[in-house]
Amino acid sequence: MVGGGRGGQDTDQHGRSVAPLDQSTAQPRIDVGIVVAPGLARDVTAGIAENLLEDLRAHYDGMDWRSELTVDRLVVPPVPTTELLAAARRKLLAADWDLAVVVTDLPLRVAGRTVQRHSNPTHGIAVVSLPALGPLHLRQRLRRAVLELVGELVGHGVGGRNLLRELSTEVANRPGLAFVPAVLLSHVRLLLGMVRANRPWRFAARLYGALVAALAVSVYGVVTSDIWRLSSALSWWRLTVTSLAALAVTVVAIIAVHGLWERAPDSRVRDQVVLFNFATTASVAIGIVSLYVALFALILGGAELVVTPHVLAGAIGHDASLADYATLAWFVASLATIGGALGAALESNEAIREAAYSSISEKELPSP
């Protein structure tokens, strides 16, 4: 095995497998880190970096692939899968990799299900549980699983990640706030791909505490005459400000309370962290907006079902129309969204991260 750092002389000191760099080509360069837990069978993991490099070059010959093997526990068990992914993300940033695959001896549980492997395209992280692959043909199964996981991460913008790394040299020296819009404007397509990979429209549906709190506030608002009168007295611009404030408070609260905002360990990965943080914010925001729209529809239907026009008119002082029902649903949905934020604050960090960062590849263990 040979190896070397980025842009430096090839060396064998760090276990990095590389091919001679052809300066005449302009192939995107992608570094893949493979983190293997100590204590795994050496006959299974031996040569995994070289095998992956060979497979990647055979399947994706338009890229300059590099692989590096590291033996690291990352976390002290027992830990949830989200903590293992977070530790892998920190390792990726510290090593300046584009992607990382973790081979662990720990069981993987995602959303209450035991899985063989799990990938997170937004972070560029994948993890596979070696014991879950079974007792037979383990080396071949591991090789195939690692290749498939990297291939799935490639399908969600590795080319964009490498372009990000190359273009970042043009903006890295820009001072202050100029760096952020430069990165975002240059990589809008990548940002959209990262957000889509999170499937943010499913975010709220996975947060049971937030849903229960939001529905409780919704029911209270629908049956409370004081809220009917208050909503009827509000102008459209006040309702708009109220709804925008509710959405903003909810998004900020979820990100802040559960530590979803990431800091760059050094300037080399600042561009990646900027995109990741904006993808996280956009994913949470889209999820909360989806919750808001669903609440509006439910509240509107519920209000029309249980609150008769005669009763509503007696409370607001004029004949009730569809606009009055819509105004009531608008206002109550804003209150319910804030209630959902309080419920989300009570969720565990593991539940929030599982909801926010959807997996593109989760292969469940077969039933016994």
Order of alpha helices (4+ residues) and beta strands (2+ residues): beta-beta-alpha-alpha-beta-alpha-beta-beta-beta-beta-alpha-alpha-alpha-alpha-alpha-alpha-alpha-alpha-alpha-alpha-alpha-beta
